[in-house]
Amino acid sequence: MGNLTFTTIDVETANANPSSICQIGIVQIRGGQGKGKQSVLVNPEAAFNLGLCREE
């Protein structure tokens, strides 16, 4: 598994509507190791369902 190379994309939504994207995360794996990551906040122009939010 040490030679794996791939990119994952995670899309978060503000509520149950799939078009309410509020954050996109991308992680790149090369040779089985994390080589880069990026997170971008997006204004969903929709109301947030606070039940889906958590503090980190």
PDB file with one MODEL, atoms N, CA, C and O in Angstrom:
MODEL        1
ATOM      1  N   MET A   1       0.811  -1.198   0.000  1.00  0.00           N
ATOM      2  CA  MET A   1       0.000   0.000   0.000  1.00  0.00           C
ATOM      3  C   MET A   1       0.853   1.259   0.000  1.00  0.00           C
ATOM      4  O   MET A   1       0.308   2.360  -0.078  1.00  0.00           O
ATOM      5  N   GLY A   2       2.156   1.135   0.084  1.00  0.00           N
ATOM      6  CA  GLY A   2       3.022   2.302   0.136  1.00  0.00           C
ATOM      7  C   GLY A   2       3.109   3.076  -1.162  1.00  0.00           C
ATOM      8  O   GLY A   2       3.611   4.201  -1.170  1.00  0.00           O
ATOM      9  N   ASN A   3       2.634   2.506  -2.266  1.00  0.00           N
ATOM     10  CA  ASN A   3       2.724   3.219  -3.547  1.00  0.00           C
ATOM     11  C   ASN A   3       1.398   3.824  -3.981  1.00  0.00           C
ATOM     12  O   ASN A   3       1.246   4.208  -5.140  1.00  0.00           O
ATOM     13  N   LEU A   4       0.432   3.915  -3.063  1.00  0.00           N
ATOM     14  CA  LEU A   4      -0.867   4.487  -3.408  1.00  0.00           C
ATOM     15  C   LEU A   4      -0.768   5.984  -3.670  1.00  0.00           C
ATOM     16  O   LEU A   4      -0.112   6.717  -2.930  1.00  0.00           O
ATOM     17  N   THR A   5      -1.427   6.422  -4.729  1.00  0.00           N
ATOM     18  CA  THR A   5      -1.540   7.843  -5.042  1.00  0.00           C
ATOM     19  C   THR A   5      -2.982   8.122  -5.437  1.00  0.00           C
ATOM     20  O   THR A   5      -3.505   7.538  -6.386  1.00  0.00           O
ATOM     21  N   PHE A   6      -3.618   9.025  -4.692  1.00  0.00           N
ATOM     22  CA  PHE A   6      -5.003   9.381  -5.002  1.00  0.00           C
ATOM     23  C   PHE A   6      -5.368  10.686  -4.321  1.00  0.00           C
ATOM     24  O   PHE A   6      -4.635  11.176  -3.463  1.00  0.00           O
ATOM     25  N   THR A   7      -6.496  11.241  -4.704  1.00  0.00           N
ATOM     26  CA  THR A   7      -7.025  12.473  -4.113  1.00  0.00           C
ATOM     27  C   THR A   7      -8.450  12.208  -3.654  1.00  0.00           C
ATOM     28  O   THR A   7      -9.244  11.614  -4.383  1.00  0.00           O
ATOM     29  N   THR A   8      -8.772  12.653  -2.439  1.00  0.00           N
ATOM     30  CA  THR A   8     -10.135  12.519  -1.937  1.00  0.00           C
ATOM     31  C   THR A   8     -10.771  13.901  -1.835  1.00  0.00           C
ATOM     32  O   THR A   8     -10.094  14.895  -1.572  1.00  0.00           O
ATOM     33  N   ILE A   9     -12.061  13.945  -2.045  1.00  0.00           N
ATOM     34  CA  ILE A   9     -12.819  15.193  -1.948  1.00  0.00           C
ATOM     35  C   ILE A   9     -13.980  14.957  -0.992  1.00  0.00           C
ATOM     36  O   ILE A   9     -14.712  13.976  -1.123  1.00  0.00           O
ATOM     37  N   ASP A  10     -14.143  15.858  -0.033  1.00  0.00           N
ATOM     38  CA  ASP A  10     -15.240  15.799   0.936  1.00  0.00           C
ATOM     39  C   ASP A  10     -16.069  17.067   0.781  1.00  0.00           C
ATOM     40  O   ASP A  10     -15.534  18.175   0.819  1.00  0.00           O
ATOM     41  N   VAL A  11     -17.367  16.904   0.608  1.00  0.00           N
ATOM     42  CA  VAL A  11     -18.267  18.043   0.439  1.00  0.00           C
ATOM     43  C   VAL A  11     -19.231  18.068   1.617  1.00  0.00           C
ATOM     44  O   VAL A  11     -19.894  17.072   1.906  1.00  0.00           O
ATOM     45  N   GLU A  12     -19.306  19.206   2.293  1.00  0.00           N
ATOM     46  CA  GLU A  12     -20.224  19.385   3.419  1.00  0.00           C
ATOM     47  C   GLU A  12     -21.373  20.292   2.978  1.00  0.00           C
ATOM     48  O   GLU A  12     -21.181  21.236   2.212  1.00  0.00           O
ATOM     49  N   THR A  13     -22.567  19.983   3.478  1.00  0.00           N
ATOM     50  CA  THR A  13     -23.733  20.802   3.155  1.00  0.00           C
ATOM     51  C   THR A  13     -24.274  21.472   4.415  1.00  0.00           C
ATOM     52  O   THR A  13     -24.081  20.975   5.525  1.00  0.00           O
ATOM     53  N   ALA A  14     -24.949  22.596   4.235  1.00  0.00           N
ATOM     54  CA  ALA A  14     -25.482  23.379   5.353  1.00  0.00           C
ATOM     55  C   ALA A  14     -26.776  22.787   5.905  1.00  0.00           C
ATOM     56  O   ALA A  14     -27.141  23.042   7.052  1.00  0.00           O
ATOM     57  N   ASN A  15     -27.460  22.006   5.093  1.00  0.00           N
ATOM     58  CA  ASN A  15     -28.724  21.398   5.512  1.00  0.00           C
ATOM     59  C   ASN A  15     -28.949  20.153   4.656  1.00  0.00           C
ATOM     60  O   ASN A  15     -28.012  19.679   4.013  1.00  0.00           O
ATOM     61  N   ALA A  16     -30.156  19.618   4.632  1.00  0.00           N
ATOM     62  CA  ALA A  16     -30.438  18.386   3.895  1.00  0.00           C
ATOM     63  C   ALA A  16     -30.450  18.569   2.379  1.00  0.00           C
ATOM     64  O   ALA A  16     -30.455  17.584   1.640  1.00  0.00           O
ATOM     65  N   ASN A  17     -30.456  19.801   1.913  1.00  0.00           N
ATOM     66  CA  ASN A  17     -30.474  20.082   0.476  1.00  0.00           C
ATOM     67  C   ASN A  17     -29.069  19.877  -0.090  1.00  0.00           C
ATOM     68  O   ASN A  17     -28.139  20.557   0.344  1.00  0.00           O
ATOM     69  N   PRO A  18     -28.886  18.962  -1.046  1.00  0.00           N
ATOM     70  CA  PRO A  18     -27.547  18.707  -1.578  1.00  0.00           C
ATOM     71  C   PRO A  18     -26.918  19.902  -2.303  1.00  0.00           C
ATOM     72  O   PRO A  18     -25.713  19.902  -2.552  1.00  0.00           O
ATOM     73  N   SER A  19     -27.708  20.906  -2.641  1.00  0.00           N
ATOM     74  CA  SER A  19     -27.131  22.080  -3.314  1.00  0.00           C
ATOM     75  C   SER A  19     -26.684  23.157  -2.326  1.00  0.00           C
ATOM     76  O   SER A  19     -26.270  24.239  -2.742  1.00  0.00           O
ATOM     77  N   SER A  20     -26.761  22.874  -1.015  1.00  0.00           N
ATOM     78  CA  SER A  20     -26.374  23.862   0.000  1.00  0.00           C
ATOM     79  C   SER A  20     -24.920  23.664   0.452  1.00  0.00           C
ATOM     80  O   SER A  20     -24.632  23.706   1.648  1.00  0.00           O
ATOM     81  N   ILE A  21     -24.023  23.453  -0.487  1.00  0.00           N
ATOM     82  CA  ILE A  21     -22.612  23.206  -0.168  1.00  0.00           C
ATOM     83  C   ILE A  21     -22.045  24.378   0.622  1.00  0.00           C
ATOM     84  O   ILE A  21     -22.177  25.534   0.221  1.00  0.00           O
ATOM     85  N   CYS A  22     -21.407  24.063   1.759  1.00  0.00           N
ATOM     86  CA  CYS A  22     -20.822  25.117   2.594  1.00  0.00           C
ATOM     87  C   CYS A  22     -19.320  24.935   2.805  1.00  0.00           C
ATOM     88  O   CYS A  22     -18.644  25.869   3.236  1.00  0.00           O
ATOM     89  N   GLN A  23     -18.787  23.748   2.511  1.00  0.00           N
ATOM     90  CA  GLN A  23     -17.353  23.526   2.647  1.00  0.00           C
ATOM     91  C   GLN A  23     -16.926  22.374   1.744  1.00  0.00           C
ATOM     92  O   GLN A  23     -17.638  21.383   1.584  1.00  0.00           O
ATOM     93  N   ILE A  24     -15.735  22.539   1.156  1.00  0.00           N
ATOM     94  CA  ILE A  24     -15.142  21.488   0.323  1.00  0.00           C
ATOM     95  C   ILE A  24     -13.744  21.226   0.854  1.00  0.00           C
ATOM     96  O   ILE A  24     -12.959  22.156   1.040  1.00  0.00           O
ATOM     97  N   GLY A  25     -13.433  19.963   1.097  1.00  0.00           N
ATOM     98  CA  GLY A  25     -12.104  19.586   1.558  1.00  0.00           C
ATOM     99  C   GLY A  25     -11.456  18.630   0.563  1.00  0.00           C
ATOM    100  O   GLY A  25     -12.121  17.756   0.007  1.00  0.00           O
ATOM    101  N   ILE A  26     -10.162  18.800   0.345  1.00  0.00           N
ATOM    102  CA  ILE A  26      -9.418  17.953  -0.591  1.00  0.00           C
ATOM    103  C   ILE A  26      -8.134  17.500   0.099  1.00  0.00           C
ATOM    104  O   ILE A  26      -7.431  18.308   0.706  1.00  0.00           O
ATOM    105  N   VAL A  27      -7.831  16.204   0.004  1.00  0.00           N
ATOM    106  CA  VAL A  27      -6.584  15.654   0.540  1.00  0.00           C
ATOM    107  C   VAL A  27      -5.930  14.838  -0.560  1.00  0.00           C
ATOM    108  O   VAL A  27      -6.586  14.039  -1.227  1.00  0.00           O
ATOM    109  N   GLN A  28      -4.633  15.045  -0.744  1.00  0.00           N
ATOM    110  CA  GLN A  28      -3.882  14.288  -1.747  1.00  0.00           C
ATOM    111  C   GLN A  28      -2.942  13.320  -1.040  1.00  0.00           C
ATOM    112  O   GLN A  28      -2.202  13.708  -0.136  1.00  0.00           O
ATOM    113  N   ILE A  29      -2.976  12.063  -1.455  1.00  0.00           N
ATOM    114  CA  ILE A  29      -2.116  11.014  -0.914  1.00  0.00           C
ATOM    115  C   ILE A  29      -1.155  10.573  -2.021  1.00  0.00           C
ATOM    116  O   ILE A  29      -1.578  10.247  -3.130  1.00  0.00           O
ATOM    117  N   ARG A  30       0.127  10.570  -1.707  1.00  0.00           N
ATOM    118  CA  ARG A  30       1.150  10.083  -2.653  1.00  0.00           C
ATOM    119  C   ARG A  30       2.054   9.114  -1.907  1.00  0.00           C
ATOM    120  O   ARG A  30       2.565   9.425  -0.831  1.00  0.00           O
ATOM    121  N   GLY A  31       2.243   7.942  -2.489  1.00  0.00           N
ATOM    122  CA  GLY A  31       3.105   6.955  -1.847  1.00  0.00           C
ATOM    123  C   GLY A  31       2.590   6.549  -0.478  1.00  0.00           C
ATOM    124  O   GLY A  31       3.377   6.210   0.406  1.00  0.00           O
ATOM    125  N   GLY A  32       1.280   6.580  -0.297  1.00  0.00           N
ATOM    126  CA  GLY A  32       0.683   6.199   0.969  1.00  0.00           C
ATOM    127  C   GLY A  32       0.768   7.258   2.060  1.00  0.00           C
ATOM    128  O   GLY A  32       0.339   7.007   3.187  1.00  0.00           O
ATOM    129  N   GLN A  33       1.309   8.431   1.755  1.00  0.00           N
ATOM    130  CA  GLN A  33       1.465   9.507   2.737  1.00  0.00           C
ATOM    131  C   GLN A  33       0.665  10.741   2.306  1.00  0.00           C
ATOM    132  O   GLN A  33       0.571  11.045   1.117  1.00  0.00           O
ATOM    133  N   GLY A  34       0.091  11.444   3.285  1.00  0.00           N
ATOM    134  CA  GLY A  34      -0.609  12.688   2.994  1.00  0.00           C
ATOM    135  C   GLY A  34       0.378  13.743   2.528  1.00  0.00           C
ATOM    136  O   GLY A  34       1.339  14.040   3.239  1.00  0.00           O
ATOM    137  N   LYS A  35       0.166  14.315   1.352  1.00  0.00           N
ATOM    138  CA  LYS A  35       1.100  15.301   0.781  1.00  0.00           C
ATOM    139  C   LYS A  35       0.516  16.693   0.665  1.00  0.00           C
ATOM    140  O   LYS A  35       1.257  17.661   0.496  1.00  0.00           O
ATOM    141  N   GLY A  36      -0.772  16.807   0.750  1.00  0.00           N
ATOM    142  CA  GLY A  36      -1.360  18.136   0.636  1.00  0.00           C
ATOM    143  C   GLY A  36      -2.822  18.097   1.016  1.00  0.00           C
ATOM    144  O   GLY A  36      -3.508  17.094   0.818  1.00  0.00           O
ATOM    145  N   LYS A  37      -3.292  19.214   1.570  1.00  0.00           N
ATOM    146  CA  LYS A  37      -4.710  19.305   1.901  1.00  0.00           C
ATOM    147  C   LYS A  37      -5.159  20.745   1.745  1.00  0.00           C
ATOM    148  O   LYS A  37      -4.375  21.681   1.894  1.00  0.00           O
ATOM    149  N   GLN A  38      -6.426  20.899   1.444  1.00  0.00           N
ATOM    150  CA  GLN A  38      -7.011  22.224   1.250  1.00  0.00           C
ATOM    151  C   GLN A  38      -8.457  22.163   1.701  1.00  0.00           C
ATOM    152  O   GLN A  38      -9.154  21.180   1.450  1.00  0.00           O
ATOM    153  N   SER A  39      -8.901  23.206   2.359  1.00  0.00           N
ATOM    154  CA  SER A  39     -10.292  23.322   2.776  1.00  0.00           C
ATOM    155  C   SER A  39     -10.788  24.699   2.354  1.00  0.00           C
ATOM    156  O   SER A  39     -10.116  25.705   2.581  1.00  0.00           O
ATOM    157  N   VAL A  40     -11.957  24.740   1.745  1.00  0.00           N
ATOM    158  CA  VAL A  40     -12.516  25.989   1.251  1.00  0.00           C
ATOM    159  C   VAL A  40     -13.937  26.132   1.776  1.00  0.00           C
ATOM    160  O   VAL A  40     -14.758  25.226   1.634  1.00  0.00           O
ATOM    161  N   LEU A  41     -14.217  27.276   2.382  1.00  0.00           N
ATOM    162  CA  LEU A  41     -15.580  27.576   2.818  1.00  0.00           C
ATOM    163  C   LEU A  41     -16.350  28.194   1.661  1.00  0.00           C
ATOM    164  O   LEU A  41     -15.805  28.981   0.888  1.00  0.00           O
ATOM    165  N   VAL A  42     -17.616  27.832   1.552  1.00  0.00           N
ATOM    166  CA  VAL A  42     -18.473  28.301   0.467  1.00  0.00           C
ATOM    167  C   VAL A  42     -19.737  28.881   1.098  1.00  0.00           C
ATOM    168  O   VAL A  42     -20.284  28.296   2.033  1.00  0.00           O
ATOM    169  N   ASN A  43     -20.199  30.011   0.604  1.00  0.00           N
ATOM    170  CA  ASN A  43     -21.465  30.564   1.068  1.00  0.00           C
ATOM    171  C   ASN A  43     -22.593  29.791   0.391  1.00  0.00           C
ATOM    172  O   ASN A  43     -22.783  29.916  -0.819  1.00  0.00           O
ATOM    173  N   PRO A  44     -23.346  28.991   1.154  1.00  0.00           N
ATOM    174  CA  PRO A  44     -24.379  28.164   0.534  1.00  0.00           C
ATOM    175  C   PRO A  44     -25.624  28.954   0.132  1.00  0.00           C
ATOM    176  O   PRO A  44     -26.489  28.446  -0.581  1.00  0.00           O
ATOM    177  N   GLU A  45     -25.705  30.198   0.594  1.00  0.00           N
ATOM    178  CA  GLU A  45     -26.887  31.021   0.333  1.00  0.00           C
ATOM    179  C   GLU A  45     -28.155  30.278   0.737  1.00  0.00           C
ATOM    180  O   GLU A  45     -29.196  30.374   0.087  1.00  0.00           O
ATOM    181  N   ALA A  46     -28.028  29.530   1.838  1.00  0.00           N
ATOM    182  CA  ALA A  46     -29.157  28.780   2.396  1.00  0.00           C
ATOM    183  C   ALA A  46     -29.006  28.772   3.908  1.00  0.00           C
ATOM    184  O   ALA A  46     -27.918  29.008   4.433  1.00  0.00           O
ATOM    185  N   ALA A  47     -30.093  28.503   4.597  1.00  0.00           N
ATOM    186  CA  ALA A  47     -30.055  28.449   6.063  1.00  0.00           C
ATOM    187  C   ALA A  47     -29.318  27.203   6.527  1.00  0.00           C
ATOM    188  O   ALA A  47     -29.468  26.126   5.950  1.00  0.00           O
ATOM    189  N   PHE A  48     -28.510  27.364   7.587  1.00  0.00           N
ATOM    190  CA  PHE A  48     -27.805  26.233   8.174  1.00  0.00           C
ATOM    191  C   PHE A  48     -28.735  25.474   9.111  1.00  0.00           C
ATOM    192  O   PHE A  48     -29.509  26.078   9.854  1.00  0.00           O
ATOM    193  N   ASN A  49     -28.656  24.166   9.073  1.00  0.00           N
ATOM    194  CA  ASN A  49     -29.330  23.322  10.047  1.00  0.00           C
ATOM    195  C   ASN A  49     -28.332  23.156  11.195  1.00  0.00           C
ATOM    196  O   ASN A  49     -27.388  22.375  11.075  1.00  0.00           O
ATOM    197  N   LEU A  50     -28.522  23.866  12.292  1.00  0.00           N
ATOM    198  CA  LEU A  50     -27.556  23.866  13.392  1.00  0.00           C
ATOM    199  C   LEU A  50     -27.414  22.495  14.030  1.00  0.00           C
ATOM    200  O   LEU A  50     -26.421  22.237  14.710  1.00  0.00           O
ATOM    201  N   GLY A  51     -28.365  21.627  13.832  1.00  0.00           N
ATOM    202  CA  GLY A  51     -28.252  20.245  14.328  1.00  0.00           C
ATOM    203  C   GLY A  51     -27.147  19.483  13.629  1.00  0.00           C
ATOM    204  O   GLY A  51     -26.658  18.484  14.157  1.00  0.00           O
ATOM    205  N   LEU A  52     -26.742  19.933  12.448  1.00  0.00           N
ATOM    206  CA  LEU A  52     -25.669  19.271  11.705  1.00  0.00           C
ATOM    207  C   LEU A  52     -24.295  19.835  12.048  1.00  0.00           C
ATOM    208  O   LEU A  52     -23.279  19.262  11.653  1.00  0.00           O
ATOM    209  N   CYS A  53     -24.248  20.951  12.780  1.00  0.00           N
ATOM    210  CA  CYS A  53     -22.985  21.623  13.088  1.00  0.00           C
ATOM    211  C   CYS A  53     -22.424  21.119  14.409  1.00  0.00           C
ATOM    212  O   CYS A  53     -23.172  20.777  15.325  1.00  0.00           O
ATOM    213  N   ARG A  54     -21.101  21.076  14.498  1.00  0.00           N
ATOM    214  CA  ARG A  54     -20.466  20.725  15.758  1.00  0.00           C
ATOM    215  C   ARG A  54     -19.229  21.582  15.927  1.00  0.00           C
ATOM    216  O   ARG A  54     -18.603  21.991  14.949  1.00  0.00           O
ATOM    217  N   GLU A  55     -18.891  21.843  17.147  1.00  0.00           N
ATOM    218  CA  GLU A  55     -17.682  22.604  17.431  1.00  0.00           C
ATOM    219  C   GLU A  55     -16.518  21.639  17.513  1.00  0.00           C
ATOM    220  O   GLU A  55     -16.656  20.523  18.013  1.00  0.00           O
ATOM    221  N   GLU A  56     -15.368  22.076  17.019  1.00  0.00           N
ATOM    222  CA  GLU A  56     -14.165  21.249  17.094  1.00  0.00           C
ATOM    223  C   GLU A  56     -13.157  21.869  17.995  1.00  0.00           C
ATOM    224  O   GLU A  56     -12.074  21.315  18.184  1.00  0.00           O
TER     225      GLU A  56
ENDMDL
END
